[in-house]
Structure formats: structure tokens, C-alpha cells
């Protein structure tokens, strides 16, 4: 509602002279420079957060890869043990044939040698020989003779097998008293 136009509201404009002062120009310039500094700080903060997130993503990826490799190695080991376990009866038959003298010559000797080489190459180790010290974690005692003060393996009814530290089958044995070891005092 100005005098020239009654329907129009007056604009709120500050009273500014036609000439501006140097102080006003400096204040306007300072305000213009504050905006880029604030924006620079904001962009720097976003970059720092992105670098931090990238570090977390890299660590997660490395952990996932490590866990995958562990699971893969365990799966290979379990599969190997499962397959080798199926051949233990064949290895027992070959050991009995060797003890009987049937594998001294001929084609079965070659087959036995090849199969034994493959199983040894995989890491299969037989244990449980007569006279060995009885170890309950490795041997299954089916008969005990004597007092049991110095248990040793008597007759080995079935060999035990392991791959690495993992026992595939315990040795089935009879246990007898043996001579005390030289470093143990007699009771």
C-alpha cells in the first residue's frame, strides 16, 4: 500500500546509500569466504568418513576371505578323510596278505605297493605295534592281562590309522603288563 500502488506492500529494504562503504564491502567478502571454508570442512569430513568405511570394508573382506579359506581347507580334509576311510578295510586285507606271504611277488605285490604309496602320500599313518605303550586316546583295549601298572600292547587285532593329528580308526589291541621304562623308578 504505497502511494503509487495501493494494492502493493512495501518491500523491506534496508536504507542503503547509493555509495557503499569499504567496511560493507569487506563484510560481504568475509561472508563469501566463510561459505567455501564451511563447504571444504564438510567435504573433508565426508572424505574422512568414506576412507573409514573403506577400511572397514577391506577388513570385512579380508576376514571373509580368511574364513572361506579355513572352511575350504576343512572341507578338503574332511573329504580326504572320508575317502581314505573307505580304503582302510582294503589296507587291512593287504596287510594280512603281506603277513601271510601272498604279496612277496606277482601282480598283487605291485597293486599293494601302489595303493600303499598313494595312501602314504595322502598322509595316512598306521599305528599300533606290539610292545608300544598303551595310549587310551589311540588304542581300543579289548582284553587286559596283568595288573596294568605298565600297560603295553600285546596282540594287535586291528591297526589304527591317522592323518596328521586326526585319528581315523583306533587300534584294537590286547593290553599286557610290560617292563617299566628305564627312567621310571620301580614300585
C-alpha positions as CSV (number, residue, x, y, z in Angstrom):
1,X,0.0,0.0,0.0
2,X,2.2,2.5,-1.3
3,X,1.1,5.9,-2.6
4,X,1.8,4.9,-6.1
5,X,0.2,1.4,-5.9
6,X,-2.3,0.9,-3.2
7,X,-2.5,-2.9,-3.7
8,X,1.2,-3.5,-3.2
9,X,3.0,-4.0,0.1
10,X,6.3,-2.1,0.5
11,X,9.4,-4.2,0.3
12,X,11.6,-4.4,3.4
13,X,14.8,-2.9,2.1
14,X,17.5,-1.5,4.2
15,X,18.3,2.0,3.8
16,X,21.4,2.0,1.7
17,X,23.1,4.9,0.2
18,X,24.0,4.7,-3.4
19,X,27.6,4.5,-2.4
20,X,28.8,1.6,-0.3
21,X,31.4,1.9,2.3
22,X,34.7,-0.2,2.4
23,X,33.6,-1.8,5.6
24,X,30.4,-3.1,4.0
25,X,32.5,-4.5,1.1
26,X,34.8,-6.2,3.5
27,X,31.9,-7.8,5.4
28,X,30.4,-9.0,2.2
29,X,33.7,-10.5,1.1
30,X,34.2,-12.3,4.5
31,X,30.7,-13.8,4.3
32,X,31.6,-15.1,0.8
33,X,34.8,-16.7,2.0
34,X,33.1,-18.4,5.0
35,X,30.9,-20.4,2.7
36,X,33.8,-22.1,0.9
37,X,35.6,-22.9,4.1
38,X,32.4,-24.5,5.6
39,X,31.9,-26.4,2.4
40,X,35.6,-27.5,2.4
41,X,35.2,-28.8,6.0
42,X,32.0,-30.7,5.0
43,X,33.7,-32.3,2.0
44,X,36.8,-33.2,4.1
45,X,34.6,-34.8,6.8
46,X,32.7,-36.8,4.1
47,X,36.0,-37.9,2.6
48,X,37.3,-39.0,6.1
49,X,34.1,-41.0,6.7
50,X,34.4,-42.6,3.2
51,X,38.1,-43.6,4.0
52,X,37.0,-45.0,7.3
53,X,34.2,-47.0,5.7
54,X,36.6,-48.3,3.1
55,X,38.9,-49.5,5.8
56,X,36.0,-51.4,7.5
57,X,35.0,-52.9,4.1
58,X,38.6,-54.0,3.4
59,X,38.8,-55.6,6.9
60,X,35.5,-57.4,6.4
61,X,36.6,-58.7,3.1
62,X,39.9,-59.9,4.5
63,X,38.1,-61.7,7.3
64,X,35.6,-63.3,5.0
65,X,38.4,-64.5,2.7
66,X,40.3,-65.9,5.7
67,X,37.2,-67.7,6.9
68,X,36.5,-69.0,3.4
69,X,40.0,-70.5,3.1
70,X,39.7,-72.1,6.5
71,X,36.3,-73.7,5.6
72,X,37.7,-74.8,2.2
73,X,40.7,-76.5,3.9
74,X,38.5,-78.2,6.4
75,X,36.2,-79.4,3.6
76,X,39.1,-80.8,1.7
77,X,40.5,-82.5,4.8
78,X,37.1,-84.0,5.7
79,X,36.6,-85.2,2.1
80,X,40.0,-86.8,2.1
81,X,39.5,-88.5,5.4
82,X,36.1,-89.8,4.2
83,X,37.5,-91.3,1.1
84,X,40.6,-92.7,2.7
85,X,38.4,-94.2,5.5
86,X,36.7,-96.3,2.8
87,X,40.1,-97.9,1.9
88,X,41.1,-98.9,5.4
89,X,39.5,-102.3,5.0
90,X,41.4,-102.8,1.8
91,X,44.6,-101.8,3.6
92,X,43.9,-104.3,6.3
93,X,43.4,-107.1,3.8
94,X,46.6,-106.2,2.1
95,X,48.5,-106.2,5.5
96,X,47.0,-109.7,6.3
97,X,48.1,-110.9,2.8
98,X,51.6,-109.4,3.3
99,X,51.9,-111.1,6.7
100,X,50.8,-114.4,5.1
101,X,53.4,-114.1,2.4
102,X,51.0,-113.7,-0.5
103,X,52.4,-110.3,-1.6
104,X,56.0,-111.2,-2.0
105,X,55.8,-111.5,-5.8
106,X,53.3,-111.2,-8.6
107,X,50.7,-108.6,-9.7
108,X,49.2,-108.2,-6.3
109,X,52.5,-107.0,-4.9
110,X,52.5,-104.2,-7.5
111,X,49.0,-103.3,-6.7
112,X,49.7,-103.4,-2.9
113,X,52.8,-101.2,-3.3
114,X,50.9,-98.7,-5.4
115,X,48.0,-98.4,-3.1
116,X,50.3,-98.2,-0.1
117,X,52.2,-95.4,-1.8
118,X,49.1,-93.4,-2.6
119,X,47.8,-93.7,1.0
120,X,51.1,-92.8,2.5
121,X,51.3,-89.8,0.0
122,X,48.0,-88.6,1.4
123,X,49.4,-88.8,4.9
124,X,47.9,-92.0,6.2
125,X,50.0,-93.4,9.1
126,X,49.3,-96.8,10.7
127,X,50.0,-97.2,14.4
128,X,49.7,-99.9,17.0
129,X,52.6,-102.3,17.1
130,X,53.2,-105.0,19.7
131,X,55.2,-103.6,22.6
132,X,54.1,-100.0,22.1
133,X,52.9,-98.2,25.2
134,X,49.2,-98.3,25.6
135,X,47.6,-94.9,24.9
136,X,43.8,-94.8,25.5
137,X,43.4,-92.0,23.0
138,X,44.8,-94.2,20.2
139,X,44.1,-97.8,21.3
140,X,40.9,-99.7,22.0
141,X,41.7,-102.4,24.6
142,X,39.5,-105.5,24.2
143,X,41.4,-107.5,26.8
144,X,43.6,-106.7,29.8
145,X,46.2,-109.1,31.2
146,X,48.1,-108.3,34.4
147,X,47.9,-105.5,37.0
148,X,48.1,-102.7,34.5
149,X,51.0,-100.8,36.1
150,X,52.9,-100.5,32.9
151,X,50.4,-101.3,30.1
152,X,51.9,-102.1,26.7
153,X,50.3,-103.5,23.6
154,X,50.1,-107.3,23.4
155,X,48.4,-108.6,20.3
156,X,47.3,-106.1,17.7
157,X,44.0,-107.3,16.4
158,X,43.5,-104.4,14.0
159,X,45.9,-101.5,13.2
160,X,44.9,-97.9,13.9
161,X,45.2,-95.1,11.3
162,X,45.5,-91.4,11.4
163,X,46.1,-88.5,9.1
164,X,48.1,-85.7,10.8
165,X,46.6,-85.4,14.3
166,X,43.3,-86.8,13.3
167,X,42.6,-90.4,14.2
168,X,40.6,-92.2,11.6
169,X,40.4,-95.5,13.4
170,X,41.6,-96.6,16.8
171,X,43.8,-99.7,17.0
172,X,42.1,-102.7,18.5
173,X,44.5,-104.4,20.9
174,X,45.1,-106.6,23.9
175,X,47.0,-105.0,26.7
176,X,49.6,-106.7,29.0
177,X,52.0,-105.5,31.6
178,X,55.4,-104.6,30.2
179,X,58.7,-103.8,31.8
180,X,58.9,-100.4,33.4
181,X,60.7,-97.8,31.4
182,X,64.3,-97.1,32.3
183,X,63.6,-93.6,33.6
184,X,60.7,-94.7,35.8
185,X,61.5,-95.9,39.4
186,X,60.4,-99.5,40.2
187,X,57.5,-99.7,42.5
